[in-house]
C-alpha cells in the first residue's frame, strides 16, 4: 500500500528563533544610540556651561563709578583741586577678569588725565584716573567705558559740598573711641585723617590701606578707633564729603 509521504509539519520554534537575532540586534543598536545620545547631550550641555562661564568672566568695577541704573552720587570736598577714580578688573578677592580690559574715561564739567588704558588680566589690576573739576562748577559727571572684550559703562555724579555727617564718641581714659558716619550720598571711599596715636580697627573689613573706610551706600556706619594713648579725647562732630579729619580735645 503506497502511502503518500506526510508533509513535515513546520516547527513553531523555527520562525521564533529566526526572529530573535534581529530583535537582539535592534535592541543593541537602540542601547548604543541611547548612550551616544546621552553622551552628546552631556557634551552639548558642558559646552554651553563652558561658554557661559567664559562669557561671564568679566568684571569692570570702580571705587566710585557704578552702572548707570544705580544713579551713583557723591559729595567731594569743595576745597579739593582734584581727586582720583579707581578702575578695577575684579569684583572681589575671588572674582577677577582673566583677560585684559581696554577702557576710556571722559567727564562733563571736569577734565581727566590718562583717559584711556588697559587693565591687565589674570590677576587683580587697578588704574587710577585723576579728575579735575572745571572752575566755578558745583556738579560734574565722570564716565568710564570698557571697549573690549565687552562694552560696559560706569558713571557717577559728584557734588562739591559737605553733605555727610560724622560724630566721635570718646572720653579721656578710654582705649578706644567710636566714629559714626552718616552718609547721605552713595557712600564710596572715605579718607580718615587721624592722629598718629590712633588707628582704625584693622579687623573691620571695610577699612582699606592708607586709613580709608569704604561705605557701601547711603546709611549709618560705625568704626572703632583704637588709641595707643588713652589720655587722648577724640570727641568731635561735623560735616564731611569724602574725608574726615579727627582732632584731639584737651583731656578733662
DARAMO-V381335 format. One record per backbone hydrogen bond with DSSP energy under -1.0 kcal/mol. CO is the residue of the C=O (numbers start at 1). NH is the residue of the N-H. If there is no record, write none. Layout:
# DARAMO-V381335
CO_NH, CO_NH
This chain:
# DARAMO-V381335
13_17, 14_18, 15_19, 16_20, 19_23, 20_24, 21_25, 22_26, 23_27, 24_28, 25_29, 26_30, 27_31, 28_32, 29_33, 30_34, 31_35, 32_36, 33_37, 34_38, 35_39, 36_40, 37_41, 38_42, 39_43, 40_44, 41_45, 42_46, 43_47, 44_48, 45_49, 46_50, 47_51, 48_52, 49_53, 50_54, 51_55, 52_56, 56_58, 61_88, 66_155, 67_70, 68_71, 72_157, 73_186, 74_159, 77_80, 83_131, 85_129, 86_63, 87_127, 88_61, 89_97, 95_91, 95_92, 97_122, 101_119, 102_147, 102_148, 103_117, 104_145, 106_143, 108_141, 109_134, 111_132, 115_105, 117_103, 119_101, 125_89, 127_87, 129_85, 130_113, 131_83, 132_111, 134_137, 138_160, 140_158, 141_108, 142_156, 143_106, 144_154, 145_104, 148_102, 152_146, 154_144, 155_66, 156_142, 157_74, 158_140, 159_76, 159_161, 164_240, 165_182, 166_238, 167_180, 168_236, 169_178, 171_174, 175_227, 177_225, 178_169, 179_223, 180_167, 181_221, 182_165, 183_219, 188_215, 190_213, 191_244, 193_246, 195_198, 197_228, 199_226, 201_204, 204_207, 206_214, 208_212, 211_192, 212_208, 213_190, 215_188, 219_183, 221_181, 223_179, 224_201, 225_177, 226_199, 229_232, 230_173, 233_249, 236_168, 238_166, 240_164, 242_191, 244_193
